């Protein structure tokens, strides 16, 4: 399968969003740090229960950005769209899975991984139809599994299959957008799906069982994660914005874990979802503090080249090459990672 990074019309909401304190302070006013130059930033979100939408819903943007920063809120549906938009210069920062980052890097996209957004343990999982007679991963042989390609769940599915002794041709993997999986499931067009919250509970409620969670891959030495990506040109011109955002994100992540009532009250109203949906997202959100990211279990310190994240990205690249999603393996995946921001935070 050849990589297809199609461009689409992104919905832009005029909102001072995400990037938490891109003006240089943890949810504090921008003050005079911005100088007189007018700045602009395009920030991405998957339209979910995340820090970006929390900031927007709470009306915190004026305190975060200051008067000289124009922000646009860009809604995306898949990691491939994030990479495509960054390559085209229409998106500056966004969270996404590690697989599309590798695909983008292998194809020359000017994008850097600057921070681990979350540790994926139970927010992504393989759900099987109760009627499909799938009791173990080995039982997936010959079955139809729907999932979005070039995503973290795609890689997790391939890794799980390999651990179970299954090759890429043993299972019928079907490329599907996340927002179409529930309907295909209800029509019984697929036997299983490797997907994320909030789709997982929908499938379970409609005759499904969680068979495998992405966190189960940790036993094989893989660290599965979502990351924040930044367009390289934007990062070079506005490093203070990137650093300030990441600092604010760490504070918001603490709020998500320590004050869930505030988050539930805020997001149910803003997104029009029920409390149970918000709590599911909060319960499967596992942030990784900057100090922890500096250890060999994650990014490692500047100069270290064999930390767990790089090892995982290399294995992902091997899978992507094997399945035809990239033509050539990147020479050095350390080049995808910029640790300077996390190092300053730690």
TIKOL-677465 format. One record per residue: residue number from 1; residue in one letter; x, y negated, z of N, C-alpha, C in turn. Coordinates in pm, whole numbers, padded with zeros to 5 digits. Last residue first. Layout:
BEGIN
num;residuo;n.xx;n.yy;n.zz;ca.xx;ca.yy;ca.zz;c.xx;c.yy;c.zz
NUM;a;X;Y;Z;X;Y;Z;X;Y;Z
...
END
This chain:
BEGIN
num;residuo;n.xx;n.yy;n.zz;ca.xx;ca.yy;ca.zz;c.xx;c.yy;c.zz
346;x;01264;-01985;03224;01309;-01891;03326;01419;-01951;03412
345;x;01245;-02191;03040;01139;-02172;03139;01185;-02086;03255
344;x;01469;-02151;02885;01456;-02278;02958;01349;-02266;03067
343;x;01408;-01899;02781;01527;-01915;02866;01519;-02044;02947
342;x;01190;-01954;02623;01170;-01872;02741;01288;-01886;02836
341;x;01326;-02105;02426;01218;-02165;02505;01195;-02087;02635
340;x;01516;-01933;02312;01560;-02056;02377;01451;-02116;02467
339;x;01476;-01708;02166;01461;-01696;02312;01486;-01829;02385
338;x;01332;-01616;01883;01397;-01735;01936;01371;-01738;02087
337;x;01346;-01349;01653;01320;-01393;01791;01401;-01517;01827
336;x;01429;-01265;01409;01289;-01304;01422;01262;-01374;01555
335;x;01685;-01175;01438;01666;-01303;01373;01522;-01353;01378
334;x;01668;-00921;01529;01698;-01024;01628;01676;-01163;01570
333;x;01646;-00762;01312;01521;-00815;01366;01544;-00912;01481
332;x;01834;-00753;01038;01850;-00772;01182;01725;-00837;01238
331;x;01738;-00677;00783;01873;-00642;00825;01891;-00650;00976
330;x;01419;-00523;00730;01499;-00642;00765;01636;-00598;00817
329;x;01370;-00290;00467;01383;-00313;00611;01463;-00441;00636
328;x;01151;-00352;00193;01285;-00335;00246;01286;-00362;00395
327;x;00874;-00358;00156;00959;-00291;00058;01098;-00260;00111
326;x;00602;-00278;00370;00715;-00364;00337;00805;-00285;00244
325;x;00415;-00082;00349;00367;-00218;00377;00478;-00322;00366
324;x;00470;00188;00319;00465;00104;00202;00417;-00037;00224
323;x;00512;00348;00535;00375;00341;00484;00360;00243;00368
322;x;00782;00307;00585;00736;00441;00551;00597;00439;00489
321;x;00781;00039;00660;00850;00080;00537;00800;00216;00491
320;x;00639;00059;00896;00585;-00024;00790;00651;00009;00655
319;x;00811;00220;01049;00676;00267;01015;00621;00191;00895
318;x;01030;00046;01066;01046;00178;01005;00911;00234;00961
317;x;00914;-00165;01207;00963;-00187;01071;00980;-00056;00997
316;x;00870;-00039;01452;00757;-00086;01372;00799;-00106;01227
315;x;01132;-00004;01530;01050;00115;01505;00928;00077;01422
314;x;01198;-00273;01561;01270;-00193;01464;01192;-00067;01429
313;x;01029;-00351;01768;01012;-00412;01636;01082;-00331;01528
312;x;01142;-00199;01975;01006;-00172;01931;00982;-00228;01791
311;x;01391;-00324;01997;01384;-00180;01965;01247;-00144;01912
310;x;01310;-00580;02070;01379;-00560;01943;01373;-00413;01901
309;x;01198;-00523;02322;01116;-00582;02217;01180;-00560;02080
308;x;01411;-00422;02478;01301;-00334;02438;01218;-00391;02325
307;x;01736;-00535;02358;01625;-00531;02453;01508;-00455;02393
306;x;01975;-00570;02223;01917;-00436;02226;01805;-00424;02329
305;x;02109;-00809;02233;02050;-00769;02106;01981;-00634;02108
304;x;02173;-01105;02410;02147;-00962;02418;02068;-00919;02294
303;x;02162;-01377;02352;02284;-01303;02322;02267;-01153;02329
302;x;01947;-01457;02617;02010;-01500;02491;02143;-01429;02471
301;x;01812;-01155;02770;01872;-01287;02776;01930;-01326;02640
300;x;01503;-00989;02677;01642;-00994;02716;01695;-01135;02714
299;x;01237;-00932;02617;01321;-01001;02519;01469;-00991;02550
298;x;01200;-00655;02810;01126;-00736;02713;01222;-00800;02613
297;x;01373;-00520;02966;01244;-00454;02942;01162;-00529;02838
296;x;01580;-00688;03014;01596;-00594;02904;01468;-00518;02873
295;x;01432;-01012;03092;01494;-00885;03126;01500;-00794;03004
294;x;01285;-01233;03024;01430;-01242;03008;01502;-01112;03044
293;x;01028;-01180;03100;01060;-01168;02959;01210;-01171;02933
292;x;01037;-01251;03367;01032;-01109;03334;01068;-01087;03187
291;x;01034;-01527;03339;01147;-01462;03407;01153;-01313;03375
290;x;00784;-01570;03214;00908;-01596;03142;01028;-01526;03206
289;x;00539;-01309;03273;00607;-01434;03306;00742;-01447;03235
288;x;00300;-01181;03076;00436;-01147;03117;00510;-01278;03146
287;x;-00049;-01092;03128;00059;-01182;03087;00193;-01134;03141
286;x;-00292;-00908;03034;-00178;-00883;03121;-00060;-00970;03075
285;x;-00624;-00858;03012;-00523;-00960;02981;-00409;-00947;03081
284;x;-00834;-00706;03081;-00736;-00644;02991;-00630;-00744;02945
283;x;-00990;-00866;03236;-00937;-00744;03298;-00832;-00676;03211
282;x;-01071;-01061;03056;-00982;-01097;03166;-00916;-00974;03225
281;x;-01242;-00911;02891;-01122;-00973;02836;-01022;-01007;02945
280;x;-01438;-00841;03074;-01363;-00735;03004;-01233;-00792;02947
279;x;-01535;-01091;03147;-01461;-01013;03245;-01382;-00899;03179
278;x;-01670;-01162;02912;-01557;-01241;02959;-01471;-01160;03056
277;x;-01869;-00966;02904;-01773;-00976;02794;-01649;-01054;02837
276;x;-02014;-01021;03134;-01945;-00893;03123;-01838;-00898;03014
275;x;-02134;-01266;03080;-02026;-01259;03179;-01946;-01130;03167
274;x;-02188;-01311;02722;-02229;-01281;02859;-02109;-01266;02950
273;x;-02129;-01607;02518;-02122;-01464;02545;-02160;-01438;02690
272;x;-02087;-01868;02425;-02220;-01808;02415;-02219;-01657;02431
271;x;-01856;-02008;02456;-01861;-01910;02348;-01997;-01846;02329
270;x;-01921;-02184;02670;-01854;-02233;02550;-01869;-02138;02431
269;x;-02043;-02028;02868;-02114;-02142;02810;-02053;-02183;02676
268;x;-01847;-01842;02919;-01981;-01796;02884;-02060;-01908;02817
267;x;-01627;-02000;02991;-01629;-01935;02861;-01766;-01880;02822
266;x;-01686;-02106;03251;-01649;-02192;03138;-01673;-02124;03004
265;x;-01743;-01887;03411;-01840;-01996;03399;-01813;-02081;03276
264;x;-01501;-01746;03378;-01629;-01688;03337;-01732;-01797;03316
263;x;-01317;-01923;03491;-01304;-01885;03351;-01436;-01829;03299
262;x;-01407;-01934;03755;-01401;-02056;03675;-01396;-02022;03527
261;x;-01373;-01665;03825;-01507;-01725;03828;-01511;-01852;03743
260;x;-01099;-01608;03820;-01184;-01560;03711;-01322;-01624;03710
259;x;-00841;-01706;03924;-00968;-01777;03937;-01063;-01735;03826
258;x;-00625;-01543;03869;-00654;-01577;04008;-00787;-01649;04027
257;x;-00609;-01500;03591;-00601;-01386;03683;-00649;-01420;03824
256;x;-00639;-01750;03475;-00718;-01638;03424;-00721;-01522;03524
255;x;-00440;-01892;03608;-00581;-01923;03632;-00670;-01808;03588
254;x;-00216;-01780;03486;-00237;-01760;03630;-00383;-01787;03666
253;x;-00253;-01882;03230;-00256;-01737;03249;-00277;-01702;03396
252;x;-00209;-02149;03279;-00344;-02106;03244;-00358;-01956;03262
251;x;00066;-02143;03325;-00024;-02186;03431;-00166;-02140;03403
250;x;00160;-02057;03075;00188;-01977;03194;00096;-02015;03309
249;x;00077;-02269;02913;00016;-02137;02897;00041;-02051;03020
248;x;00248;-02472;02991;00107;-02480;03027;00039;-02345;03016
247;x;00483;-02374;02876;00476;-02397;03020;00331;-02404;03065
246;x;00413;-02373;02607;00440;-02246;02674;00436;-02261;02826
245;x;00389;-02650;02558;00275;-02560;02544;00297;-02431;02621
244;x;00651;-02738;02599;00544;-02785;02687;00421;-02695;02678
243;x;00784;-02608;02387;00819;-02578;02526;00706;-02619;02620
242;x;00658;-02727;02162;00655;-02583;02182;00681;-02548;02328
241;x;00726;-02993;02200;00585;-02954;02198;00571;-02804;02223
240;x;00999;-02999;02180;00940;-03037;02308;00793;-02997;02315
239;x;01051;-02939;01913;01078;-02837;02015;01015;-02869;02149
238;x;00975;-03036;01644;00899;-03064;01766;00926;-02962;01875
237;x;01140;-02955;01437;01107;-03097;01447;01042;-03134;01580
236;x;01159;-02680;01475;01281;-02760;01467;01252;-02908;01489
235;x;00890;-02603;01469;00971;-02578;01589;01096;-02665;01590
234;x;00820;-02661;01207;00755;-02733;01316;00838;-02721;01444
233;x;00979;-02476;01075;01000;-02619;01051;00938;-02703;01161
232;x;00875;-02228;01171;01013;-02270;01198;01034;-02420;01180
231;x;00580;-02181;01350;00638;-02212;01219;00774;-02278;01240
230;x;00564;-01937;01600;00573;-02079;01567;00636;-02093;01429
229;x;00372;-01704;01789;00459;-01735;01675;00453;-01884;01646
228;x;00344;-01517;02076;00321;-01647;02017;00423;-01667;01905
227;x;00229;-01172;02065;00330;-01275;02084;00279;-01409;02033
226;x;00133;-00867;02219;00102;-00978;02130;00201;-01088;02162
225;x;00283;-00538;02249;00255;-00674;02293;00197;-00758;02180
224;x;00432;-00252;02384;00336;-00306;02289;00289;-00442;02339
223;x;00722;-00087;02397;00650;-00193;02467;00561;-00261;02364
222;x;00811;00254;02404;00763;00141;02325;00694;00040;02416
221;x;00880;00490;02533;00977;00383;02527;00937;00263;02445
220;x;00683;00669;02570;00778;00701;02464;00878;00588;02441
219;x;00526;00555;02760;00599;00676;02799;00702;00715;02694
218;x;00392;00357;02627;00507;00319;02710;00591;00439;02749
217;x;00166;00450;02510;00289;00459;02431;00413;00422;02513
216;x;-00043;00388;02669;00009;00524;02679;00139;00541;02601
215;x;-00129;00138;02594;-00035;00147;02705;00024;00286;02723
214;x;-00326;00201;02409;-00195;00160;02361;-00089;00167;02471
213;x;-00506;00500;02487;-00484;00357;02503;-00342;00322;02460
212;x;-00737;00738;02367;-00597;00700;02382;-00588;00549;02393
211;x;-01010;00778;02370;-00923;00895;02375;-00779;00858;02408
210;x;-01317;00666;02466;-01178;00624;02453;-01088;00746;02472
209;x;-01601;00758;02281;-01518;00784;02398;-01376;00736;02370
208;x;-01938;00665;02170;-01794;00682;02157;-01724;00708;02288
207;x;-02208;00582;02136;-02169;00722;02121;-02021;00745;02103
206;x;-02206;00299;02171;-02273;00363;02058;-02215;00501;02031
205;x;-02043;00222;02374;-02187;00217;02399;-02266;00288;02289
204;x;-01800;00239;02239;-01827;00331;02350;-01977;00337;02378
203;x;-01827;00025;02064;-01818;00160;02011;-01848;00264;02118
202;x;-01831;-00188;02242;-01943;-00169;02150;-01944;-00026;02097
201;x;-01582;-00174;02370;-01704;-00140;02445;-01827;-00122;02357
200;x;-01412;-00244;02134;-01406;-00116;02205;-01535;-00085;02282
199;x;-01444;-00511;02062;-01507;-00408;01980;-01514;-00275;02055
198;x;-01319;-00724;02191;-01441;-00667;02250;-01509;-00559;02168
197;x;-01048;-00498;02229;-01160;-00561;02295;-01191;-00690;02218
196;x;-00946;-00323;01923;-00926;-00399;02045;-01058;-00442;02108
195;x;-00885;00004;01778;-00926;-00135;01772;-00911;-00198;01910
194;x;-00919;00271;01585;-00820;00214;01677;-00838;00064;01669
193;x;-01191;00492;01557;-01135;00360;01528;-01031;00324;01632
192;x;-01349;00770;01390;-01277;00708;01502;-01231;00569;01458
191;x;-01496;00835;01174;-01498;00928;01287;-01433;00869;01411
190;x;-01713;00631;00978;-01581;00662;01031;-01597;00753;01152
189;x;-01975;00610;00925;-01886;00615;00809;-01742;00644;00850
188;x;-02190;00580;01096;-02111;00704;01102;-02027;00722;00976
187;x;-02309;00344;01128;-02354;00420;01011;-02280;00554;01000
186;x;-02165;00254;01343;-02307;00285;01365;-02365;00364;01248
185;x;-01917;00204;01215;-01929;00306;01320;-02074;00350;01337
184;x;-01978;-00009;01056;-01937;00115;00992;-01948;00232;01090
183;x;-02030;-00194;01261;-02138;-00155;01170;-02104;-00025;01097
182;x;-01778;-00213;01385;-01895;-00169;01462;-02008;-00123;01371
181;x;-01607;-00313;01179;-01591;-00177;01231;-01716;-00128;01305
180;x;-01606;-00569;01097;-01690;-00476;01021;-01691;-00336;01080
179;x;-01427;-00720;01236;-01568;-00756;01249;-01662;-00668;01166
178;x;-01178;-00618;01160;-01229;-00588;01293;-01379;-00615;01305
177;x;-01167;-00475;00834;-01163;-00591;00922;-01227;-00556;01055
176;x;-00990;-00176;00753;-01117;-00244;00777;-01093;-00368;00862
175;x;-00850;00089;00591;-00827;-00052;00623;-00960;-00125;00633
174;x;-00835;00406;00722;-00914;00317;00636;-00895;00174;00681
173;x;-00661;00707;00719;-00666;00572;00773;-00735;00480;00673
172;x;-00699;01015;00759;-00752;00922;00658;-00767;00784;00722
171;x;-00405;01199;00837;-00525;01130;00884;-00569;01030;00777
170;x;-00183;01293;00711;-00268;01391;00779;-00401;01331;00823
169;x;-00013;01109;00611;-00110;01165;00517;-00203;01268;00582
168;x;00157;01048;00818;00067;00942;00770;-00038;00995;00674
167;x;00151;01337;01041;00211;01247;00945;00110;01146;00894
166;x;00154;01437;01381;00077;01410;01260;00153;01311;01171
165;x;00254;01482;01635;00297;01570;01526;00222;01550;01397
164;x;00194;01301;01823;00109;01420;01821;00146;01515;01708
163;x;00364;01095;01765;00385;01167;01891;00306;01296;01897
162;x;00239;01008;01531;00372;01070;01524;00400;01149;01650
161;x;00003;00898;01636;-00003;01012;01545;00131;01085;01540
160;x;00109;00684;01780;00037;00790;01851;00029;00916;01766
159;x;00214;00533;01569;00303;00585;01672;00237;00700;01748
158;x;-00019;00471;01428;00086;00550;01363;00181;00611;01465
157;x;-00153;00319;01623;-00214;00441;01570;-00109;00531;01506
156;x;00024;00107;01653;-00002;00195;01767;-00063;00327;01721
155;x;00005;-00012;01398;00130;00048;01441;00107;00146;01556
154;x;-00264;-00091;01415;-00219;-00005;01305;-00089;00066;01345
153;x;-00268;-00263;01627;-00339;-00135;01641;-00299;-00038;01530
152;x;-00123;-00481;01529;-00065;-00401;01637;-00136;-00267;01652
151;x;-00150;-00473;01167;-00180;-00525;01299;-00114;-00436;01404
150;x;-00175;-00377;00907;-00078;-00482;00936;-00106;-00550;01070
149;x;-00529;-00296;00893;-00388;-00274;00863;-00305;-00398;00897
148;x;-00779;-00228;01125;-00721;-00331;01039;-00572;-00306;01019
147;x;-00945;00092;01095;-00863;-00003;01171;-00812;-00109;01074
146;x;-01097;00411;01114;-01104;00273;01067;-01024;00180;01157
145;x;-01035;00728;01018;-01007;00634;01126;-01004;00493;01069
144;x;-01156;01041;00954;-01158;00903;00903;-01143;00806;01021
143;x;-00952;01342;00972;-01062;01254;01014;-01045;01114;00956
142;x;-00735;01503;00922;-00845;01506;00826;-00960;01412;00858
141;x;-00657;01513;01257;-00619;01561;01124;-00741;01571;01035
140;x;-00729;01463;01513;-00753;01357;01415;-00722;01402;01273
139;x;-00648;01652;01688;-00776;01675;01622;-00812;01566;01522
138;x;-00425;01549;01807;-00404;01644;01698;-00532;01670;01621
137;x;-00534;01406;02017;-00484;01333;01901;-00463;01426;01782
136;x;-00834;01584;02118;-00694;01547;02134;-00651;01468;02010
135;x;-01097;01602;02044;-01065;01613;02186;-00921;01571;02217
134;x;-01348;01552;01836;-01208;01511;01851;-01177;01509;02001
133;x;-01607;01588;01728;-01530;01701;01779;-01380;01670;01782
132;x;-01779;01385;01661;-01676;01420;01564;-01585;01534;01608
131;x;-01959;01286;01840;-02007;01392;01751;-01900;01444;01656
130;x;-01834;01076;01962;-01859;01196;02043;-01901;01315;01956
129;x;-01579;00917;01787;-01721;00950;01789;-01740;01079;01870
128;x;-01321;00751;01973;-01366;00857;01882;-01516;00879;01897
127;x;-01087;00493;01989;-01220;00538;02029;-01268;00640;01927
126;x;-00785;00385;02099;-00847;00473;02000;-00979;00523;02057
125;x;-00730;00039;02193;-00745;00181;02219;-00804;00254;02099
124;x;-00635;-00247;02373;-00643;-00181;02243;-00645;-00031;02267
123;x;-00619;-00315;02632;-00703;-00401;02548;-00714;-00348;02406
122;x;-00446;-00178;02794;-00580;-00123;02777;-00672;-00210;02693
121;x;-00191;-00303;02711;-00204;-00173;02777;-00340;-00112;02748
120;x;00023;-00537;02599;-00095;-00461;02557;-00095;-00326;02627
119;x;00109;-00829;02749;00145;-00688;02743;00019;-00610;02709
118;x;00102;-01139;02568;00050;-01046;02668;00105;-00907;02644
117;x;00290;-01314;02446;00157;-01361;02486;00094;-01270;02591
116;x;00618;-01386;02465;00526;-01272;02473;00392;-01321;02528
115;x;00761;-01620;02237;00709;-01590;02371;00617;-01468;02361
114;x;00845;-01664;01978;00905;-01746;02083;00862;-01706;02225
113;x;00919;-01561;01663;00856;-01513;01785;00923;-01588;01900
112;x;00893;-01774;01377;00971;-01718;01487;00880;-01671;01600
111;x;00888;-01802;01019;00816;-01793;01146;00906;-01729;01251
110;x;00873;-01815;00715;00952;-01899;00806;00887;-01912;00943
109;x;00879;-01497;00559;00797;-01603;00618;00878;-01683;00719
108;x;01010;-01284;00433;01069;-01416;00429;00985;-01528;00484
107;x;00917;-01032;00464;00885;-01098;00338;00927;-01244;00335
106;x;00988;-00966;00718;01046;-00887;00610;01023;-00952;00474
105;x;00823;-01146;00855;00968;-01163;00860;01036;-01088;00745
104;x;00569;-01031;00805;00602;-01166;00761;00752;-01190;00754
103;x;00601;-00782;00930;00571;-00790;00787;00608;-00927;00732
102;x;00642;-00867;01193;00747;-00793;01124;00726;-00799;00973
101;x;00394;-00989;01241;00517;-01067;01253;00632;-00998;01178
100;x;00217;-00776;01219;00217;-00879;01114;00338;-00971;01121
99;x;00310;-00641;01464;00324;-00583;01331;00317;-00688;01220
98;x;00244;-00793;01691;00383;-00784;01649;00400;-00727;01508
97;x;-00040;-01020;01673;00026;-00893;01702;00166;-00887;01643
96;x;-00047;-01363;01790;-00079;-01256;01697;-00005;-01130;01738
95;x;-00108;-01710;01848;-00077;-01578;01900;-00119;-01473;01796
94;x;00040;-01997;01689;-00073;-01907;01713;-00021;-01779;01777
93;x;00123;-02303;01526;00141;-02211;01637;00019;-02122;01651
92;x;00072;-02419;01268;00200;-02438;01336;00225;-02337;01447
91;x;-00055;-02404;00940;-00070;-02359;01078;00066;-02365;01145
90;x;00008;-02472;00684;-00118;-02523;00736;-00146;-02479;00879
89;x;00230;-02371;00550;00244;-02497;00623;00117;-02552;00682
88;x;00233;-02124;00436;00183;-02234;00355;00188;-02369;00423
87;x;00319;-01972;00646;00404;-01977;00527;00363;-02092;00437
86;x;00097;-02001;00810;00225;-02060;00850;00320;-02072;00731
85;x;-00092;-01858;00660;-00113;-02001;00686;00016;-02069;00728
84;x;00019;-01601;00665;-00006;-01669;00538;-00019;-01818;00557
83;x;00020;-01546;00941;00146;-01552;00866;00128;-01628;00736
82;x;-00260;-01552;00988;-00170;-01640;01062;-00040;-01657;00984
81;x;-00349;-01347;00825;-00392;-01483;00796;-00303;-01585;00867
80;x;-00236;-01129;00952;-00191;-01160;00817;-00232;-01301;00777
79;x;-00382;-01118;01190;-00245;-01163;01192;-00191;-01199;01055
78;x;-00718;-01248;01148;-00619;-01141;01145;-00479;-01199;01144
77;x;-00880;-01469;01162;-00940;-01338;01191;-00838;-01226;01200
76;x;-00872;-01805;01298;-00824;-01699;01210;-00885;-01566;01252
75;x;-00933;-02145;01322;-00981;-02012;01357;-00936;-01911;01252
74;x;-00762;-02418;01440;-00777;-02331;01324;-00819;-02191;01368
73;x;-00787;-02743;01530;-00811;-02609;01582;-00844;-02519;01464
72;x;-00557;-03005;01532;-00663;-02935;01459;-00668;-02792;01511
71;x;-00465;-03312;01682;-00464;-03165;01681;-00582;-03114;01601
70;x;-00249;-03579;01702;-00371;-03531;01638;-00363;-03379;01631
69;x;-00117;-03777;01946;-00110;-03643;01887;-00247;-03605;01831
68;x;-00123;-04007;02095;-00051;-04009;01968;-00035;-03872;01904
67;x;-00246;-03989;02344;-00316;-04058;02235;-00249;-04046;02099
66;x;-00213;-03658;02493;-00189;-03800;02484;-00249;-03859;02357
65;x;-00236;-03383;02548;-00167;-03429;02429;-00132;-03577;02427
64;x;-00360;-03348;02803;-00248;-03266;02759;-00168;-03333;02649
63;x;-00570;-03515;02836;-00466;-03518;02939;-00341;-03445;02892
62;x;-00723;-03444;02608;-00671;-03581;02624;-00560;-03592;02728
61;x;-00778;-03159;02659;-00686;-03204;02555;-00637;-03348;02573
60;x;-00965;-03060;02831;-00835;-03098;02886;-00742;-03162;02784
59;x;-01224;-02955;02814;-01199;-03094;02776;-01066;-03146;02827
58;x;-01279;-02693;02851;-01265;-02776;02971;-01240;-02924;02939
57;x;-01271;-02594;02591;-01398;-02595;02664;-01393;-02686;02786
56;x;-00997;-02617;02531;-01098;-02691;02453;-01228;-02704;02531
55;x;-00889;-02441;02714;-00850;-02582;02715;-00953;-02666;02642
54;x;-01013;-02205;02626;-01035;-02252;02764;-01002;-02401;02771
53;x;-00911;-02166;02374;-01052;-02203;02388;-01085;-02252;02528
52;x;-00642;-02108;02451;-00676;-02213;02357;-00821;-02260;02375
51;x;-00651;-01888;02616;-00611;-02018;02673;-00650;-02132;02581
50;x;-00949;-01702;02526;-00805;-01722;02539;-00777;-01861;02594
49;x;-01171;-01528;02402;-01153;-01577;02539;-01003;-01588;02564
48;x;-01156;-01634;02055;-01188;-01542;02162;-01170;-01609;02298
47;x;-01067;-01730;01813;-01203;-01760;01856;-01249;-01676;01972
46;x;-00807;-01694;01768;-00895;-01593;01710;-01039;-01614;01756
45;x;-00632;-01992;01680;-00699;-01907;01778;-00784;-01806;01703
44;x;-00369;-02230;01618;-00458;-02122;01583;-00518;-02051;01702
43;x;-00315;-02572;01542;-00304;-02462;01638;-00410;-02356;01612
42;x;-00130;-02818;01409;-00238;-02725;01374;-00219;-02598;01456
41;x;-00052;-03149;01496;-00026;-03007;01516;-00151;-02927;01481
40;x;00117;-03458;01470;00005;-03374;01430;00043;-03229;01448
39;x;00193;-03785;01598;00224;-03644;01576;00098;-03568;01541
38;x;00324;-04102;01560;00202;-04023;01554;00240;-03879;01520
37;x;00556;-04256;01777;00531;-04180;01655;00403;-04099;01665
36;x;00615;-04377;02015;00518;-04443;01930;00481;-04360;01807
35;x;00639;-04155;02293;00689;-04264;02212;00578;-04322;02127
34;x;00572;-03953;02459;00544;-03935;02318;00602;-04046;02232
33;x;00614;-04014;02720;00709;-03924;02657;00690;-03914;02507
32;x;00447;-04164;02868;00522;-04236;02765;00616;-04146;02688
31;x;00168;-03946;02914;00254;-04054;02959;00327;-04117;02843
30;x;00010;-03723;02908;00124;-03729;02818;00220;-03840;02858
29;x;-00087;-03582;03225;-00100;-03675;03115;00028;-03682;03033
28;x;-00068;-03227;03275;-00056;-03364;03321;-00068;-03456;03201
27;x;-00049;-02957;03228;-00182;-03016;03235;-00178;-03156;03295
26;x;00260;-02982;03285;00161;-02880;03310;00026;-02944;03334
25;x;00410;-03152;03017;00377;-03146;03157;00264;-03052;03177
24;x;00433;-03242;02739;00541;-03234;02834;00498;-03236;02977
23;x;00250;-03228;02545;00309;-03359;02571;00410;-03355;02682
22;x;00133;-02991;02529;00235;-03019;02429;00292;-03157;02447
21;x;-00022;-02859;02731;00064;-02970;02757;00169;-03001;02654
20;x;-00154;-02616;02526;-00150;-02664;02662;-00053;-02775;02681
19;x;-00240;-02540;02278;-00106;-02584;02304;-00088;-02650;02435
18;x;-00572;-02602;02242;-00469;-02507;02282;-00339;-02574;02320
17;x;-00698;-02913;02108;-00705;-02779;02162;-00575;-02728;02220
16;x;-00922;-03129;02028;-00788;-03135;02085;-00771;-03009;02167
15;x;-01091;-03068;01729;-01087;-03056;01874;-00944;-03067;01920
14;x;-01259;-03013;01472;-01186;-03130;01523;-01191;-03127;01673
13;x;-01197;-02707;01333;-01282;-02779;01426;-01203;-02895;01481
12;x;-01190;-02547;01030;-01118;-02641;01116;-01217;-02713;01204
11;x;-01166;-02234;00895;-01259;-02331;00954;-01182;-02417;01052
10;x;-00977;-02177;00604;-00988;-02168;00748;-01089;-02271;00796
9;x;-01009;-02006;00318;-01045;-02134;00377;-01065;-02115;00525
8;x;-00718;-01804;00274;-00862;-01826;00273;-00888;-01963;00332
7;x;-00471;-01610;00111;-00509;-01733;00176;-00660;-01743;00175
6;x;-00347;-01280;00166;-00433;-01374;00095;-00461;-01497;00178
5;x;-00112;-01093;00153;-00134;-01200;00248;-00218;-01307;00181
4;x;-00067;-00773;00117;-00149;-00877;00055;-00181;-00981;00159
3;x;00168;-00521;00050;00125;-00629;00140;00046;-00732;00062
2;x;00062;-00217;-00089;00140;-00339;-00096;00081;-00443;-00004
1;x;00084;00118;00000;00000;00000;00000;00088;-00124;00000
END
